[in-house]
């Protein structure tokens, strides 16, 4: 743990520089530039609002904000986890010349996706103002739940970074699993209303992304108290994943460049 904290402190400037460089590279040559970071969740929200209300004929209080929360949270998790599998291969030319703790690459990618997520949540708060959602102190639960999202994402990304070095098809496997997980996370539907019994119980509690998205919606939009006992469960799981992932990286990272 001490070594990990020292390395994060030592390479913090690199994390910030790498994140800024990636963000600039994404919009380089684009006519709309950074506006795409706003248009992407906005267009997605419009499409799923149409599907939800017109195609399925369902209704949901504060629908646009409801969808924004789900999509923004999911995009952060999906892009970080999916991108972690091939990070070593992506930066092979750099890693072969200089030493860099490989989880620093994960933190830089999480910084990029976290910036985009903040833009998405900015849109959430704007739609909440438009809907005139009542503001209560429970909206502050967004902070610990986003920290939980960061912890789980980091831990899983570290494990997958290690596995991606040695398992060639891991990227395809993770892509399929994330696609399945997307539909099980309640991005564009409300599992508390549209599911019943064991399916509802299991999905909201045993699927970490569905759990976090549901609690964010409940605290931000509906002034409900989150399921705090399951917060502890997933916090411990995220911490264990992070410890295992960081230890695997420290133990085998010298062999990574030769293996990819």
C-alpha positions as CSV (number, residue, x, y, z in Angstrom):
1,X,0.0,0.0,0.0
2,X,2.8,2.4,0.9
3,X,4.6,1.7,-2.4
4,X,1.4,2.2,-4.3
5,X,0.7,5.6,-2.7
6,X,4.3,6.7,-3.3
7,X,4.1,5.7,-7.0
8,X,0.8,7.6,-7.4
9,X,2.3,10.7,-5.8
10,X,5.5,10.3,-7.9
11,X,3.7,9.9,-11.2
12,X,0.7,12.2,-10.6
13,X,2.0,14.8,-13.0
14,X,2.3,12.2,-15.7
15,X,-1.3,11.1,-15.0
16,X,-2.6,14.7,-15.5
17,X,-0.4,15.3,-18.6
18,X,-1.4,12.0,-20.2
19,X,-5.1,12.6,-19.5
20,X,-4.9,16.1,-21.1
21,X,-3.0,14.8,-24.1
22,X,-5.7,12.0,-24.6
23,X,-8.5,14.5,-24.4
24,X,-6.9,16.9,-26.9
25,X,-6.1,14.0,-29.2
26,X,-9.7,12.8,-29.2
27,X,-11.0,16.1,-30.6
28,X,-8.1,17.0,-32.8
29,X,-9.3,17.8,-36.3
30,X,-13.0,17.6,-35.2
31,X,-15.2,20.4,-36.4
32,X,-17.4,20.3,-33.2
33,X,-14.3,19.8,-31.0
34,X,-15.2,19.3,-27.3
35,X,-18.9,19.7,-28.0
36,X,-19.0,16.0,-28.9
37,X,-18.6,15.3,-25.1
38,X,-21.9,17.0,-24.6
39,X,-23.6,15.7,-27.8
40,X,-22.8,12.1,-27.2
41,X,-24.8,11.6,-24.0
42,X,-27.4,14.1,-25.2
43,X,-28.2,12.2,-28.4
44,X,-28.2,8.9,-26.5
45,X,-30.7,10.3,-24.0
46,X,-33.0,11.5,-26.9
47,X,-32.9,8.1,-28.6
48,X,-33.7,6.1,-25.4
49,X,-36.3,8.6,-24.4
50,X,-38.0,7.9,-27.7
51,X,-37.7,4.2,-27.3
52,X,-38.9,4.2,-23.7
53,X,-41.9,6.4,-24.2
54,X,-43.0,5.8,-27.8
55,X,-41.9,2.2,-28.6
56,X,-42.5,0.7,-25.2
57,X,-45.2,3.1,-24.1
58,X,-43.8,3.5,-20.6
59,X,-43.5,6.5,-18.3
60,X,-40.9,7.5,-15.7
61,X,-40.6,10.5,-13.5
62,X,-37.8,12.9,-14.6
63,X,-37.1,10.6,-17.5
64,X,-34.2,12.6,-19.2
65,X,-32.3,12.9,-15.9
66,X,-33.1,9.2,-15.2
67,X,-31.5,8.1,-18.4
68,X,-28.6,10.6,-18.2
69,X,-27.6,9.1,-14.8
70,X,-27.6,5.6,-16.1
71,X,-25.8,6.3,-19.3
72,X,-23.1,8.5,-17.9
73,X,-22.3,6.1,-15.1
74,X,-22.2,3.1,-17.4
75,X,-20.0,4.8,-20.0
76,X,-17.4,5.6,-17.4
77,X,-17.4,1.9,-16.2
78,X,-17.5,0.4,-19.7
79,X,-14.8,2.6,-21.3
80,X,-12.4,2.1,-18.4
81,X,-12.8,-1.6,-18.0
82,X,-12.9,-2.3,-21.8
83,X,-9.9,-0.1,-22.4
84,X,-7.8,-1.7,-19.6
85,X,-7.4,-5.1,-21.3
86,X,-5.2,-3.7,-24.1
87,X,-3.4,-0.9,-22.3
88,X,0.0,-2.6,-22.1
89,X,-0.1,-3.4,-25.8
90,X,-1.2,0.1,-26.6
91,X,1.7,1.7,-24.8
92,X,4.2,-1.0,-25.6
93,X,6.6,1.3,-27.3
94,X,6.8,3.6,-24.3
95,X,6.9,0.9,-21.7
96,X,9.8,-0.8,-23.5
97,X,11.9,2.3,-23.0
98,X,11.0,3.7,-19.6
99,X,9.7,2.2,-16.3
100,X,6.2,3.1,-15.4
101,X,3.9,1.3,-12.9
102,X,1.3,-0.1,-15.2
103,X,-1.7,0.9,-13.0
104,X,-0.7,4.5,-13.7
105,X,-2.0,4.0,-17.3
106,X,-5.3,2.9,-15.7
107,X,-5.5,6.0,-13.6
108,X,-4.8,8.2,-16.6
109,X,-7.6,6.6,-18.6
110,X,-9.9,6.9,-15.6
111,X,-9.1,10.6,-15.4
112,X,-10.1,11.0,-19.1
113,X,-13.3,9.1,-18.6
114,X,-14.0,10.8,-15.3
115,X,-13.8,14.2,-17.0
116,X,-16.4,13.1,-19.5
117,X,-18.6,11.7,-16.7
118,X,-18.5,15.0,-14.9
119,X,-19.8,16.7,-18.1
120,X,-22.6,14.1,-18.1
121,X,-23.5,14.8,-14.5
122,X,-23.5,18.5,-15.3
123,X,-26.2,17.7,-17.8
124,X,-28.0,15.7,-15.2
125,X,-28.1,18.7,-12.8
126,X,-29.3,20.9,-15.7
127,X,-32.2,18.5,-16.4
128,X,-33.0,18.4,-12.7
129,X,-33.4,22.1,-12.7
130,X,-35.6,22.0,-15.7
131,X,-37.7,19.3,-14.1
132,X,-37.7,21.3,-10.9
133,X,-36.6,18.2,-8.9
134,X,-36.8,18.9,-5.2
135,X,-33.3,19.3,-3.7
136,X,-32.6,17.4,-0.5
137,X,-29.5,16.6,1.5
138,X,-29.7,13.0,0.2
139,X,-28.3,14.3,-3.2
140,X,-24.9,14.4,-1.4
141,X,-24.8,10.6,-1.6
142,X,-23.7,11.0,-5.1
143,X,-20.1,11.6,-3.8
144,X,-19.6,8.3,-1.9
145,X,-21.3,6.4,-4.7
146,X,-19.0,7.9,-7.4
147,X,-16.1,7.0,-5.1
148,X,-17.4,3.4,-5.0
149,X,-17.6,3.4,-8.7
150,X,-14.0,4.6,-9.0
151,X,-12.8,1.9,-6.6
152,X,-14.6,-1.0,-8.3
153,X,-13.6,0.2,-11.7
154,X,-9.9,0.6,-10.7
155,X,-9.7,-2.8,-9.1
156,X,-11.4,-4.7,-12.0
157,X,-9.3,-2.7,-14.5
158,X,-6.0,-3.7,-12.8
159,X,-7.0,-7.4,-12.8
160,X,-8.0,-7.2,-16.5
161,X,-4.8,-5.3,-17.5
162,X,-2.8,-8.2,-16.1
163,X,-5.0,-10.9,-17.7
164,X,-5.0,-9.1,-21.1
165,X,-1.2,-9.5,-21.3
166,X,-1.5,-13.3,-21.3
167,X,-4.9,-14.0,-22.7
168,X,-5.2,-12.9,-26.3
169,X,-9.0,-13.3,-26.5
170,X,-9.8,-11.6,-23.2
171,X,-10.7,-8.4,-24.9
172,X,-13.4,-10.1,-27.0
173,X,-14.7,-12.0,-23.9
174,X,-14.9,-8.8,-21.8
175,X,-16.7,-6.9,-24.7
176,X,-19.4,-9.6,-24.8
177,X,-19.8,-9.7,-21.0
178,X,-20.0,-5.9,-20.8
179,X,-22.7,-5.9,-23.5
180,X,-24.7,-8.4,-21.4
181,X,-24.0,-6.3,-18.3
182,X,-25.3,-3.2,-20.1
183,X,-28.8,-4.7,-20.4
184,X,-28.7,-5.9,-16.8
185,X,-27.8,-2.5,-15.4
186,X,-31.1,-0.7,-15.8
187,X,-29.6,2.0,-18.1
188,X,-32.9,2.8,-19.8
189,X,-35.4,1.1,-17.5
190,X,-36.2,1.1,-13.8
191,X,-35.5,-2.3,-12.3
192,X,-37.3,-1.3,-9.1
193,X,-40.6,-0.9,-11.0
194,X,-40.3,-3.2,-14.0
195,X,-38.9,-6.3,-12.2
196,X,-40.3,-8.3,-9.3
197,X,-39.2,-10.8,-6.8
198,X,-35.8,-12.5,-7.0
199,X,-34.9,-10.9,-10.3
200,X,-35.3,-7.4,-8.9
201,X,-33.5,-8.3,-5.7
202,X,-30.5,-10.0,-7.4
203,X,-30.1,-7.4,-10.2
204,X,-30.1,-4.3,-7.9
205,X,-27.8,-5.8,-5.3
206,X,-25.6,-8.4,-7.0
207,X,-24.9,-6.3,-10.2
208,X,-22.5,-3.5,-9.0
209,X,-23.3,-1.2,-11.9
210,X,-27.1,-1.6,-11.5
211,X,-26.7,-1.1,-7.7
212,X,-24.7,2.1,-8.1
213,X,-26.9,3.5,-10.8
214,X,-30.1,2.7,-8.9
215,X,-28.8,4.3,-5.7
216,X,-27.6,7.4,-7.6
217,X,-31.1,7.9,-9.1
218,X,-32.8,7.3,-5.8
219,X,-30.7,9.8,-3.9
220,X,-30.5,12.5,-6.6
221,X,-34.1,12.3,-8.1
222,X,-36.3,10.6,-5.6
223,X,-34.8,11.6,-2.2
224,X,-34.6,7.9,-1.1
225,X,-32.1,6.6,1.4
226,X,-29.6,4.2,-0.4
227,X,-29.1,0.5,0.5
228,X,-26.1,1.2,2.7
229,X,-25.4,-2.4,3.8
230,X,-24.7,-3.3,0.2
231,X,-22.4,-0.2,-0.1
232,X,-20.1,-1.9,2.4
233,X,-20.2,-5.2,0.6
234,X,-19.2,-3.6,-2.8
235,X,-16.6,-1.3,-1.1
236,X,-14.9,-4.4,0.4
237,X,-15.1,-6.1,-3.0
238,X,-13.6,-3.1,-4.7
239,X,-10.8,-2.9,-2.2
240,X,-10.0,-6.6,-2.5
241,X,-9.9,-6.3,-6.3
242,X,-7.7,-3.3,-6.1
243,X,-5.2,-5.0,-3.8
244,X,-5.1,-8.2,-5.9
245,X,-4.8,-6.2,-9.1
246,X,-2.0,-3.9,-7.9
247,X,-0.1,-6.9,-6.4
248,X,-0.3,-8.8,-9.7
249,X,1.0,-5.8,-11.6
250,X,3.9,-5.2,-9.2
251,X,4.8,-8.9,-9.4
252,X,4.7,-9.4,-13.1
253,X,4.9,-6.0,-14.8
254,X,8.6,-6.5,-15.7
255,X,7.5,-9.4,-17.9
256,X,4.6,-7.6,-19.6
257,X,6.4,-6.0,-22.5
258,X,8.1,-9.3,-23.5
259,X,4.8,-11.1,-23.3
260,X,2.7,-8.9,-25.5
